[in-house]
């Protein structure tokens, strides 16, 4: 006897099966309908130049595998703010591949590299010649790099579970540091007030509230999964899950740039070896773009080597002339309050300008030579201005 109910159930199962098949195919192939093209407030940004309506329609439906990141999330700062130069972040290593139609030309223009360029890393401090002139009025030296552990998202896209995983991995790895790198890891969550105040006094603590980082998605679930490590001498630090998964820093008073770089090289190697021993994972290293960071401006070495130095002669001559001279020397001058903190007095933060397309050794050498030249010229300018 013909059973209508069973036939109906069979058809329903078949329809559901077909729908599920095409739905999964649709998502896996990233063929979802594109979202409406956003208004990009930073009209002069690189995002505005390279995220066209055509590119948006092609890429806006893609979700990355590692962190579930989208192009809309990547360009949030350029959409929300009108003051961005670059205006884009990556949520994972996949972002640079899945959204290559945006990232590739943007990175090439920002860093001034060709489409077929390849990055070479070199941390061999024996290749550096000379050091900053001991007579130069350098207050302090600081060199930092960013590093990202493969298999986890980058800060704008990292999931809560991944972020906690990075912290646990680094905390375990850092407990095995020895010698002059041995120290303590301090998680931000549940931090003792006395510890917090000491880190503030040492100018080591990073805090929430940066609007760029918030809009980019980097302060989600604050302060969980974040922390700071420093060695006993407070000359070697690691920030965990701030703008990058790991920001590795070597610093000390005075102008011994070579010594600071040597410690940094040793520290990076130690962190990498300890992480690999703990998890089997390595740092994300792209053949084309070097060490992977959340911000494309930091690709390559991810290194910023800087000194705080007094330049009264250049100050008297005019800050604009100092900026122009630094440009010629491939350096970048800032106020000592940081990138957006402004300038006070005649003390400047002088650092390497480039990140990608040059090795770490080349950038440190450029910084040493450039600072020495600025100091030499500053003495002449002091005479010129009767100082």
C-alpha positions as CSV (number, residue, x, y, z in Angstrom):
1,X,0.0,0.0,0.0
2,X,1.3,3.5,-0.9
3,X,2.2,5.5,2.2
4,X,2.0,9.2,1.6
5,X,3.6,10.2,4.9
6,X,6.7,8.1,4.2
7,X,7.0,9.5,0.7
8,X,6.6,13.0,2.1
9,X,9.3,12.4,4.7
10,X,11.6,11.0,2.0
11,X,11.2,14.1,-0.2
12,X,11.8,16.4,2.8
13,X,15.1,14.5,3.7
14,X,16.2,14.8,0.0
15,X,15.4,18.5,-0.1
16,X,17.2,19.2,3.2
17,X,20.2,17.2,2.0
18,X,20.4,19.1,-1.3
19,X,20.0,22.5,0.5
20,X,22.7,21.6,3.1
21,X,25.1,20.6,0.3
22,X,24.7,23.8,-1.7
23,X,24.7,25.9,1.5
24,X,28.0,24.4,2.6
25,X,29.4,24.7,-0.9
26,X,28.3,28.3,-1.1
27,X,30.1,29.2,2.2
28,X,33.2,27.2,1.6
29,X,33.7,28.7,-1.8
30,X,33.2,32.2,-0.2
31,X,30.4,33.0,-2.6
32,X,28.2,34.7,-0.1
33,X,26.5,37.9,-1.2
34,X,28.7,40.9,-0.7
35,X,27.8,43.5,2.0
36,X,26.9,47.1,0.9
37,X,29.9,49.1,-0.1
38,X,30.9,51.2,3.0
39,X,31.6,54.9,3.2
40,X,35.4,55.2,3.8
41,X,35.8,58.4,5.9
42,X,39.6,58.4,5.4
43,X,39.3,59.5,1.8
44,X,43.0,60.0,1.3
45,X,44.0,56.6,2.9
46,X,45.5,53.7,1.1
47,X,42.3,51.8,1.9
48,X,40.3,54.4,0.0
49,X,42.7,53.9,-3.0
50,X,42.7,50.1,-3.1
51,X,39.3,49.1,-1.7
52,X,37.2,49.9,-4.8
53,X,33.5,48.9,-5.3
54,X,34.7,46.2,-7.6
55,X,37.2,44.8,-5.1
56,X,34.7,45.1,-2.3
57,X,32.1,43.1,-4.2
58,X,34.6,40.4,-4.8
59,X,36.1,40.1,-1.3
60,X,33.6,41.3,1.2
61,X,31.8,37.9,1.5
62,X,35.0,36.0,2.4
63,X,35.6,34.8,6.0
64,X,39.1,33.7,6.9
65,X,39.7,30.2,8.2
66,X,41.9,30.8,11.3
67,X,40.0,33.7,12.9
68,X,36.8,34.2,10.9
69,X,38.0,37.7,9.8
70,X,36.4,39.8,7.1
71,X,37.4,42.7,4.9
72,X,34.9,44.9,6.7
73,X,36.7,44.2,10.0
74,X,40.1,44.8,8.4
75,X,39.2,48.3,7.1
76,X,37.1,49.4,10.2
77,X,39.5,52.2,11.1
78,X,39.5,53.7,7.6
79,X,35.7,53.6,7.7
80,X,35.2,55.0,11.2
81,X,38.0,57.7,11.2
82,X,39.0,60.4,8.8
83,X,42.7,60.6,9.7
84,X,44.1,57.2,8.6
85,X,47.1,56.9,6.3
86,X,47.0,53.1,5.9
87,X,43.7,52.2,7.6
88,X,43.8,48.4,7.5
89,X,44.8,45.5,9.8
90,X,45.0,41.8,9.3
91,X,43.1,39.4,11.6
92,X,45.3,36.4,10.8
93,X,47.9,35.2,8.3
94,X,45.0,34.2,6.0
95,X,44.0,37.8,5.7
96,X,47.1,38.7,3.7
97,X,46.3,35.8,1.3
98,X,42.5,36.0,1.1
99,X,42.5,39.8,0.7
100,X,45.7,39.9,-1.3
101,X,43.9,42.1,-4.0
102,X,43.9,44.9,-1.3
103,X,47.0,44.1,0.8
104,X,49.5,43.4,-2.0
105,X,49.3,46.8,-3.8
106,X,48.9,48.6,-0.5
107,X,52.0,47.0,1.0
108,X,54.0,47.6,-2.1
109,X,53.1,51.3,-2.2
110,X,53.7,51.9,1.5
111,X,57.0,50.1,1.7
112,X,58.2,51.0,-1.8
113,X,58.9,47.4,-2.8
114,X,58.3,45.6,-6.1
115,X,55.6,42.9,-6.6
116,X,58.2,40.2,-6.7
117,X,60.3,41.4,-3.7
118,X,61.4,38.9,-1.1
119,X,62.3,39.6,2.5
120,X,65.6,38.6,4.1
121,X,66.1,38.6,7.9
122,X,69.5,39.0,9.5
123,X,70.1,39.3,13.2
124,X,73.9,38.8,13.2
125,X,75.2,41.6,15.4
126,X,78.8,40.9,14.3
127,X,78.0,42.5,10.9
128,X,77.3,45.9,12.5
129,X,80.2,48.4,12.5
130,X,80.7,51.0,15.2
131,X,78.2,52.3,17.7
132,X,76.5,55.6,18.6
133,X,79.2,58.2,19.7
134,X,79.5,57.9,23.5
135,X,79.7,61.7,23.6
136,X,76.2,62.1,22.1
137,X,73.6,63.1,24.6
138,X,71.5,59.9,24.3
139,X,69.1,59.3,27.3
140,X,68.1,55.8,26.4
141,X,68.0,53.1,23.6
142,X,65.0,50.8,22.8
143,X,64.7,48.2,20.0
144,X,61.5,46.2,19.6
145,X,60.1,43.7,17.2
146,X,56.7,41.9,16.8
147,X,56.3,38.2,16.5
148,X,53.3,36.0,15.8
149,X,52.9,32.3,16.6
150,X,51.6,30.2,13.7
151,X,48.2,28.7,14.1
152,X,46.7,31.6,16.1
153,X,44.9,34.7,14.9
154,X,46.5,38.2,15.0
155,X,45.1,40.7,17.6
156,X,42.3,42.3,15.5
157,X,40.8,38.8,14.7
158,X,42.2,36.4,17.3
159,X,39.4,34.5,19.1
160,X,39.1,34.6,22.9
161,X,40.2,31.0,23.1
162,X,43.2,31.6,20.9
163,X,44.3,34.7,22.8
164,X,44.2,32.8,26.1
165,X,46.1,30.0,24.3
166,X,48.9,32.4,23.3
167,X,49.2,33.7,26.8
168,X,49.4,30.2,28.4
169,X,52.0,29.2,25.8
170,X,54.2,32.2,26.4
171,X,53.8,32.0,30.2
172,X,55.0,28.4,30.2
173,X,57.8,29.2,27.7
174,X,59.1,32.2,29.6
175,X,59.3,30.3,32.9
176,X,62.3,28.5,31.3
177,X,64.2,31.6,30.4
178,X,67.6,31.7,32.1
179,X,70.6,33.9,32.7
180,X,70.2,37.6,32.0
181,X,66.8,36.9,30.3
182,X,65.3,35.2,33.4
183,X,62.4,37.1,34.9
184,X,58.6,37.1,35.7
185,X,55.4,37.1,33.6
186,X,52.6,39.4,35.0
187,X,49.1,38.8,33.6
188,X,47.0,41.9,33.4
189,X,43.9,40.1,34.6
190,X,43.8,40.0,38.4
191,X,47.0,42.0,38.6
192,X,48.0,43.1,42.1
193,X,47.8,46.9,42.6
194,X,51.3,47.2,43.9
195,X,52.6,45.3,40.8
196,X,50.5,47.4,38.5
197,X,51.8,50.6,40.0
198,X,55.4,49.5,39.7
199,X,54.9,48.6,36.0
200,X,53.3,52.1,35.6
201,X,56.3,53.8,37.3
202,X,58.7,51.8,35.1
203,X,56.7,52.9,32.0
204,X,56.2,49.2,31.1
205,X,52.5,48.9,31.3
206,X,50.3,49.0,28.2
207,X,46.7,50.1,28.9
208,X,43.3,50.0,27.2
209,X,41.5,53.0,25.7
210,X,43.3,53.5,22.3
211,X,40.4,54.3,19.9
212,X,42.3,52.9,16.9
213,X,42.9,49.6,18.7
214,X,39.4,49.4,19.9
215,X,37.8,49.9,16.5
216,X,40.3,47.5,15.0
217,X,39.1,44.8,17.4
218,X,42.3,44.5,19.5
219,X,40.8,45.3,22.9
220,X,38.0,42.7,22.9
221,X,37.7,40.7,26.2
222,X,40.1,43.2,27.9
223,X,42.2,42.4,29.9
224,X,41.9,38.6,29.6
225,X,44.9,36.9,27.9
226,X,47.2,39.9,28.1
227,X,50.3,40.5,30.2
228,X,53.9,41.7,30.5
229,X,57.1,39.8,31.0
230,X,60.4,41.5,32.1
231,X,63.7,40.2,33.2
232,X,65.3,41.0,36.6
233,X,67.3,43.9,35.2
234,X,64.3,45.3,33.4
235,X,66.2,45.5,30.1
236,X,64.3,42.7,28.3
237,X,60.5,42.9,28.0
238,X,57.7,41.0,26.2
239,X,54.2,42.4,25.8
240,X,51.6,39.6,25.2
241,X,48.5,40.2,23.1
242,X,48.7,43.9,22.7
243,X,48.8,45.1,19.0
244,X,50.8,42.0,18.2
245,X,50.7,38.5,19.8
246,X,54.2,39.1,21.1
247,X,56.1,42.4,21.2
248,X,59.7,41.7,22.2
249,X,61.7,44.7,23.5
250,X,65.3,45.3,24.5
251,X,66.1,48.6,26.2
252,X,68.5,50.4,28.6
253,X,69.7,53.8,29.6
254,X,72.4,55.4,27.4
255,X,73.4,54.9,23.8
256,X,74.8,51.4,23.5
257,X,72.7,50.5,20.5
258,X,74.9,47.5,19.6
259,X,74.6,46.1,23.1
260,X,70.8,46.5,23.0
261,X,70.6,44.8,19.6
262,X,72.7,41.9,20.8
263,X,70.3,41.3,23.7
264,X,67.3,41.6,21.4
265,X,68.7,39.0,19.0
266,X,69.4,36.6,21.9
267,X,66.0,37.3,23.3
268,X,64.1,36.6,20.1
269,X,66.0,33.4,19.6
270,X,65.2,32.3,23.2
271,X,61.5,33.1,22.9
272,X,61.3,31.3,19.6
273,X,63.1,28.2,20.8
274,X,61.1,28.1,24.0
275,X,57.7,28.5,22.2
276,X,58.7,25.7,19.8
277,X,59.8,23.4,22.6
278,X,56.6,24.0,24.4
279,X,54.2,23.7,21.4
280,X,56.0,22.6,18.3
281,X,54.9,25.9,16.7
282,X,57.1,28.6,15.0
283,X,56.8,32.3,14.3
284,X,54.8,33.2,11.2
285,X,57.4,34.0,8.6
286,X,56.3,34.9,5.1
287,X,58.8,34.5,2.2
288,X,57.6,37.7,0.7
289,X,56.6,39.9,3.6
290,X,58.9,38.6,6.4
291,X,57.6,38.4,9.9
292,X,53.8,38.6,10.0
293,X,52.2,41.4,12.0
294,X,48.6,42.7,12.4
295,X,49.6,46.1,10.9
296,X,51.0,45.9,7.3
297,X,53.3,48.9,8.1
298,X,55.2,46.6,10.5
299,X,55.8,43.7,8.0
300,X,59.3,42.5,7.3
301,X,61.5,43.0,10.3
302,X,58.7,44.5,12.4
303,X,61.6,46.4,14.1
304,X,61.8,49.8,15.5
305,X,65.2,50.8,16.8
306,X,65.2,54.2,18.6
307,X,67.1,56.5,20.8
308,X,66.0,59.5,22.9
309,X,68.6,62.2,22.1
310,X,69.0,65.9,22.8
311,X,69.3,68.0,19.6
312,X,69.2,71.6,20.7
313,X,70.9,72.8,17.5
314,X,68.3,71.2,15.3
315,X,65.5,72.6,17.5
316,X,66.9,76.1,17.0
317,X,67.2,75.5,13.3
318,X,63.6,74.4,13.1
319,X,61.8,71.1,13.5
320,X,60.8,70.9,9.9
321,X,64.5,71.0,8.8
322,X,65.1,68.1,11.2
323,X,62.3,66.1,9.7
324,X,63.7,66.8,6.2
325,X,67.2,65.8,7.2
326,X,65.9,62.6,8.9
327,X,64.1,61.7,5.7
328,X,67.4,61.9,3.8
329,X,69.0,59.7,6.4
330,X,66.1,57.1,6.3
331,X,65.2,58.0,9.9
332,X,62.0,59.0,11.6
333,X,61.8,61.7,14.3
334,X,59.1,61.8,16.9
335,X,58.4,63.6,20.1
336,X,59.4,61.6,23.2
337,X,55.7,61.1,24.0
338,X,55.3,58.7,21.1
339,X,53.7,58.7,17.7
340,X,50.9,61.1,18.5
341,X,52.1,62.6,21.7
342,X,53.7,65.8,20.4
343,X,57.1,67.4,20.9
344,X,58.4,69.1,24.0
345,X,61.9,70.6,24.6
346,X,64.8,69.5,22.4
347,X,64.7,65.7,23.1
348,X,63.7,63.6,20.2
349,X,62.9,60.0,19.6
350,X,64.9,59.0,16.5
351,X,64.3,55.7,14.8
352,X,64.7,53.7,11.6
353,X,62.0,54.6,9.0
354,X,61.9,51.3,7.1
355,X,60.6,47.9,8.2
356,X,60.3,45.8,5.0
357,X,62.9,45.4,2.2
358,X,65.9,45.7,4.6
359,X,67.4,43.3,7.1
360,X,67.5,44.0,10.8
361,X,71.3,44.5,10.6
362,X,70.9,47.1,7.8
363,X,68.3,49.0,9.8
364,X,70.3,49.2,13.0
365,X,73.4,50.2,11.0
366,X,71.4,53.0,9.3
367,X,70.1,54.2,12.7
368,X,73.6,54.2,14.3
369,X,75.2,56.1,11.3
370,X,72.2,58.5,11.1
371,X,72.2,59.4,14.8
372,X,76.0,60.0,14.7
373,X,75.5,62.3,11.7
374,X,72.6,64.2,13.4
375,X,74.8,64.7,16.5
376,X,77.7,65.9,14.5
377,X,75.5,68.4,12.6
378,X,73.8,69.5,15.8
379,X,77.1,70.7,17.2
380,X,77.6,72.8,14.1
381,X,74.1,74.2,14.3
382,X,74.6,75.1,18.0
383,X,77.6,77.2,16.9
384,X,75.6,78.7,14.1
385,X,72.8,79.8,16.5
386,X,75.3,81.0,19.2
387,X,74.4,78.4,21.7
